[in-house]
Amino acid sequence: MGKIILTGDRPTGKLHIGHYVGSLKRRVELQNSGEFDEIFIMIADAQALTDNSDNPEKVRQNIIEVALDYLSCGLDPKKCTLFIQSQIPELTELSFYYMNLVTVSRLQRNPTVKSEIAMRNFETSIPVGFFTYPISQAADITAFQATTVPVGEDQEPMIEQTREIVRKFNSVYGEALVEPEILLPNNKACLRLPGTDGKAKMSKSLGNCIYLSDPEDEVKKKVMSMYTDPNHIQVSDPGEVEGNTVFTYLDAFCKDEDFEKYLPDYKNLDELKDHYRRGGLGDVKVKRFLNSILQEELEPIRRRRKEYEANIPYVYQILKEGSDKAEAMAARTLKGVKEAMKINYFDDLEYIEEQARKYKSQE
Ligand code: TRP
């Protein structure tokens, strides 16, 4: 069996640079590494509906945004399969069988579900679909026989839950499912990029995101108004780099070569940080440097996006072809699952003969 990737995102908004350093950039590298036999990237619209049932139009409108973000980051439909979750009915069927292998108390202990329930004020009015989405996520992963799931660390409990379901299924019914491994981002600063205001998380409602689709001047405006060290008032003041968002972004984006190009007075980020800590280095200079780096990274993404934006029907065609291919794979897995569960009655001639014999002996 080869190496297979499955991962995806909920289409609830445009993707931002946190998604980019946290996952998209890595996906493109994995795609181009040639190490994987198949790469499936899913737009998880059905999962997005589990907590957006009052706003299905938001999910519907963001399918194309996420698809454009994927393609513009360099995911190549010739090398990976981009598809839409709701178009693969086999995923729901698998979920229904997996539901028997998971208890309510186990779901209640899932840290992601727990914190999202708290965040959304769901308490006991939690929709059943939302409560059970870890099971549906296990179906997403196992349907494609994924060996590798590149995701952010917030998804760790989901992968653990999937592994448990796989082990349980295989022990009850026989080895039919592949146990996946999580693949976390390799740079610590990329685990979770804070918002431009210094808040722990980028979120649309806080207005603290830099989007991949933001135009150049918008990115610059956002960078120049970023949160830094509130006690670093005069240029000559010593400053803190820990918890200073501009430096956190530099940790995530900056390479040594960037200094040669944009800030030749320093060799690397450590030197820049030392100067900031000592005092004598102004925020504006550091922000300008970060802006140059971000613009260089985002420029090809913006360019590719423009090309795809000019041909939206082609993007839907990519998604349709991807969904067809994904469904064929999921159908194969489902067939194996039903065989393992021995609920493939009509293909199981021995079973039919056995029933026939049973009745014959009663004659
Ligand atoms: N839960 C993921 C998120 O919120 C999206 C997702 C759905 C996913 N199914 C998946 C990720 C399967 C990895 C594998 O972003």
Boltz pocket constraint, residues with backbone or C-beta under 6 A from the ligand:
constraints:
  - pocket:
      binder: B
      contacts: [[A, 6], [A, 7], [A, 8], [A, 9], [A, 10], [A, 44], [A, 47], [A, 136], [A, 137], [A, 140], [A, 141], [A, 149], [A, 150], [A, 151], [A, 155]]
      max_distance: 6.0
